[in-house]
């Protein structure tokens, strides 16, 4: 999370170009939405199983990051692909995600633009798709995304589960057993993984290459692979200390 924000800040100053980043998580981690109550997570269960907990800079509900590909897009607000409101940017980015997945042979589409997360939705991000998030042919959520905007930069990131049990997050929610089981059953019908919807496994490397090519073709951009700059690394460490590695930040709701 600190690296994502550091990149976004550096793009705003012009120190680095707008950036498409792909990464994975080790160890597995539950990320909370920016304003989500930490009380919705069973932190004792997370500690028991070695699951980290972090609060994102973006909104939305909780995600268990494991066996997945995570993407992030960061750039200055004046960039042509990042101008407009939140949904304008969601729509732009979804074009790259869609084309990349379709190149893997996945039948996917965007959730309708009028889709909104109900006020009574559970603590789980993947229960309901929001506008322009990616769903499969059965309407199951395949990529969950979230965005934050500042005066001079935009950051959007999202999770593509590659394999595994999409209901695992329910093990780490502070819910009575009966409610947890009901939510688990709902998720089985409302969310999916790339392996499940495609019918075969896809490696992180192959999925990343497909999404990168989808972004290039759909958005008509060039991509140049680079390592993090020293200023990005230094800023990420500072931000981590202030926020994402700071218990006061994680637990403040």
C-alpha positions as CSV (number, residue, x, y, z in Angstrom):
1,X,0.0,0.0,0.0
2,X,2.8,2.4,0.8
3,X,4.5,1.7,-2.5
4,X,1.3,2.3,-4.4
5,X,0.9,5.7,-2.7
6,X,4.5,6.6,-3.1
7,X,4.3,6.0,-6.8
8,X,1.2,8.1,-7.1
9,X,2.8,11.0,-5.3
10,X,5.9,10.8,-7.5
11,X,3.9,10.8,-10.7
12,X,2.1,14.0,-9.5
13,X,5.5,15.8,-9.2
14,X,6.6,14.5,-12.6
15,X,9.5,12.6,-11.0
16,X,8.2,9.3,-12.6
17,X,5.8,8.6,-15.4
18,X,2.2,7.3,-14.9
19,X,2.6,3.8,-13.7
20,X,0.9,0.4,-14.1
21,X,2.1,-2.0,-11.4
22,X,1.5,-5.7,-10.8
23,X,2.3,-7.4,-7.6
24,X,1.4,-10.3,-5.2
25,X,1.3,-10.6,-1.4
26,X,3.5,-12.5,1.0
27,X,2.2,-13.3,3.6
28,X,-1.5,-13.3,2.8
29,X,-3.2,-10.1,4.0
30,X,-6.7,-8.8,4.7
31,X,-7.0,-5.2,3.4
32,X,-9.7,-3.0,4.8
33,X,-11.4,-0.2,2.9
34,X,-10.3,3.2,3.9
35,X,-13.4,3.8,6.1
36,X,-14.3,0.3,7.0
37,X,-14.5,-0.5,10.7
38,X,-11.7,-2.7,11.9
39,X,-14.1,-4.4,14.3
40,X,-15.5,-6.2,11.3
41,X,-12.3,-8.3,11.2
42,X,-11.5,-11.2,13.6
43,X,-7.9,-10.1,14.2
44,X,-7.2,-13.0,16.6
45,X,-8.1,-15.4,13.7
46,X,-5.8,-13.5,11.4
47,X,-2.9,-13.7,13.9
48,X,-3.6,-17.4,14.4
49,X,-3.2,-18.1,10.7
50,X,-0.4,-15.7,10.0
51,X,-2.6,-13.3,8.0
52,X,-1.6,-9.6,8.0
53,X,-4.1,-6.8,8.2
54,X,-3.7,-3.4,6.5
55,X,-6.0,-0.5,5.8
56,X,-6.0,0.7,2.1
57,X,-5.9,4.3,1.0
58,X,-8.9,3.5,-1.2
59,X,-12.5,2.7,-0.3
60,X,-14.6,-0.4,-0.5
61,X,-14.8,-3.5,1.6
62,X,-12.4,-6.2,2.9
63,X,-10.3,-8.4,0.5
64,X,-8.2,-11.4,1.4
65,X,-5.1,-11.1,-0.8
66,X,-3.8,-14.5,-1.5
67,X,-3.3,-16.6,-4.7
68,X,-4.0,-13.4,-6.7
69,X,-2.7,-10.8,-9.1
70,X,-3.0,-7.3,-7.8
71,X,-2.8,-4.3,-10.2
72,X,-2.4,-0.6,-9.6
73,X,-2.6,2.4,-11.8
74,X,-1.2,5.7,-10.6
75,X,-0.8,9.0,-12.3
76,X,-1.4,12.8,-12.2
77,X,-4.9,14.0,-12.4
78,X,-4.2,15.8,-15.6
79,X,-3.3,12.7,-17.5
80,X,-5.8,12.0,-20.4
81,X,-6.6,8.5,-19.1
82,X,-7.2,9.8,-15.5
83,X,-9.3,12.9,-16.1
84,X,-13.0,13.1,-15.2
85,X,-14.7,11.6,-12.2
86,X,-14.2,8.3,-10.4
87,X,-16.5,6.3,-12.8
88,X,-14.8,7.9,-15.9
89,X,-11.5,6.5,-14.7
90,X,-13.0,3.1,-13.7
91,X,-14.4,2.8,-17.3
92,X,-11.1,3.6,-18.9
93,X,-9.1,1.1,-16.8
94,X,-11.8,-1.6,-17.2
95,X,-11.1,-1.6,-20.9
96,X,-7.5,-2.8,-20.3
97,X,-8.6,-5.4,-17.8
98,X,-11.3,-6.7,-20.1
99,X,-9.1,-7.0,-23.1
100,X,-6.3,-8.7,-21.1
101,X,-8.7,-11.3,-19.7
102,X,-10.3,-11.9,-23.1
103,X,-6.9,-12.7,-24.5
104,X,-6.7,-15.5,-22.0
105,X,-10.0,-16.8,-23.3
106,X,-12.2,-15.6,-20.4
107,X,-15.7,-14.5,-21.2
108,X,-16.0,-11.2,-19.2
109,X,-17.8,-7.9,-19.2
110,X,-18.2,-4.8,-17.1
111,X,-20.8,-4.5,-14.4
112,X,-23.4,-1.9,-15.5
113,X,-22.5,1.7,-14.9
114,X,-25.5,2.2,-12.7
115,X,-24.4,-0.6,-10.3
116,X,-23.9,0.6,-6.8
117,X,-22.9,-1.2,-3.6
118,X,-25.9,-1.4,-1.3
119,X,-25.7,0.2,2.1
120,X,-26.4,-3.1,3.8
121,X,-23.8,-5.1,2.0
122,X,-21.5,-7.3,4.1
123,X,-17.8,-6.6,5.0
124,X,-16.7,-8.5,1.9
125,X,-15.6,-6.7,-1.3
126,X,-16.4,-9.6,-3.7
127,X,-20.0,-10.0,-2.6
128,X,-21.4,-7.4,-5.0
129,X,-19.9,-5.8,-8.2
130,X,-19.8,-2.0,-8.4
131,X,-20.0,0.0,-11.6
132,X,-17.6,-1.1,-14.3
133,X,-16.0,-3.8,-12.2
134,X,-15.3,-7.0,-14.0
135,X,-17.7,-9.9,-14.0
136,X,-17.8,-13.3,-15.8
137,X,-20.5,-14.6,-18.1
138,X,-22.5,-15.8,-15.0
139,X,-22.4,-12.4,-13.4
140,X,-19.9,-13.4,-10.8
141,X,-17.3,-10.8,-9.7
142,X,-13.9,-11.6,-11.0
143,X,-11.9,-8.3,-10.3
144,X,-12.6,-6.0,-7.4
145,X,-11.2,-2.5,-7.7
146,X,-11.0,0.7,-5.6
147,X,-9.9,4.2,-6.2
148,X,-8.7,7.3,-4.4
149,X,-8.2,10.8,-5.7
150,X,-6.2,13.7,-4.4
151,X,-5.7,17.2,-5.7
152,X,-2.9,16.2,-8.0
153,X,-2.9,12.4,-8.3
154,X,-5.1,9.4,-8.8
155,X,-4.6,5.8,-7.6
156,X,-6.7,2.8,-8.5
157,X,-5.9,-0.7,-7.6
158,X,-7.7,-4.0,-7.7
159,X,-7.5,-7.8,-7.1
160,X,-7.8,-10.7,-9.5
161,X,-8.1,-14.0,-7.6
162,X,-6.2,-16.6,-9.7
163,X,-7.3,-19.7,-7.9
164,X,-8.4,-21.1,-4.5
165,X,-11.5,-20.7,-2.4
166,X,-13.0,-17.2,-2.9
167,X,-14.9,-17.7,0.4
168,X,-11.8,-17.9,2.6
169,X,-12.1,-14.3,3.8
170,X,-15.2,-15.3,5.8
171,X,-13.0,-17.2,8.2
172,X,-11.5,-13.8,9.3
173,X,-14.7,-11.9,9.8
174,X,-16.1,-11.1,13.2
175,X,-19.4,-12.8,12.6
176,X,-21.5,-15.4,14.4
177,X,-21.0,-18.9,12.9
178,X,-24.4,-19.0,11.3
179,X,-24.0,-15.6,9.6
180,X,-20.5,-16.5,8.4
181,X,-21.8,-19.7,6.8
182,X,-24.7,-17.8,5.1
183,X,-22.2,-15.3,3.7
184,X,-19.9,-18.1,2.5
185,X,-22.7,-19.6,0.6
186,X,-23.6,-16.3,-1.1
187,X,-20.1,-15.7,-2.1
188,X,-19.9,-19.1,-3.8
189,X,-22.6,-17.8,-6.3
190,X,-21.4,-14.2,-6.5
191,X,-17.6,-14.3,-6.8
192,X,-15.2,-16.5,-8.7
193,X,-11.5,-17.0,-9.6
194,X,-9.7,-17.0,-12.9
195,X,-9.2,-20.7,-12.7
196,X,-12.8,-21.4,-12.0
197,X,-14.3,-19.2,-14.7
198,X,-11.7,-20.3,-17.3
199,X,-11.6,-24.0,-16.4
200,X,-7.8,-24.2,-16.2
201,X,-5.0,-22.7,-14.2
202,X,-3.2,-19.6,-15.3
203,X,0.1,-18.6,-13.7
204,X,0.7,-15.2,-12.2
205,X,3.3,-14.5,-14.9
206,X,1.0,-15.4,-17.8
207,X,-1.9,-13.4,-16.3
208,X,0.3,-10.4,-15.7
209,X,1.6,-10.5,-19.3
210,X,-2.0,-10.7,-20.7
211,X,-3.2,-7.8,-18.6
212,X,-0.2,-5.6,-19.5
213,X,-0.9,-6.3,-23.2
214,X,-4.6,-5.6,-22.7
215,X,-3.7,-2.2,-21.2
216,X,-1.4,-1.4,-24.1
217,X,-3.9,-2.3,-26.8
218,X,-7.1,-1.0,-25.2
219,X,-5.7,2.3,-24.1
220,X,-3.1,2.8,-26.9
221,X,-0.2,3.3,-24.6
222,X,3.4,2.1,-24.4
223,X,4.8,0.3,-21.4
224,X,8.4,0.3,-20.3
225,X,9.4,-2.0,-17.4
226,X,11.4,-0.2,-14.7
227,X,12.4,-0.8,-11.1
228,X,11.3,1.5,-8.3
229,X,13.4,4.6,-8.1
230,X,15.3,5.5,-5.0
231,X,13.0,8.4,-4.2
232,X,10.0,6.1,-4.5
233,X,11.5,3.5,-2.2
234,X,12.5,6.2,0.4
235,X,9.0,7.8,0.2
236,X,7.3,4.4,0.5
237,X,9.3,3.7,3.7
238,X,8.2,7.0,5.1
239,X,4.6,6.4,4.3
240,X,4.7,2.9,5.7
241,X,6.0,4.2,9.0
242,X,3.3,6.9,9.1
243,X,0.3,4.8,8.0
244,X,0.3,1.3,6.5
245,X,2.8,-0.2,9.0
246,X,1.3,1.8,11.9
247,X,-1.3,0.1,14.1
248,X,-2.9,3.4,14.9
249,X,-3.7,3.8,11.2
250,X,-5.0,0.2,10.8
251,X,-7.2,0.3,13.9
252,X,-8.5,3.9,13.8
253,X,-12.1,3.0,12.8
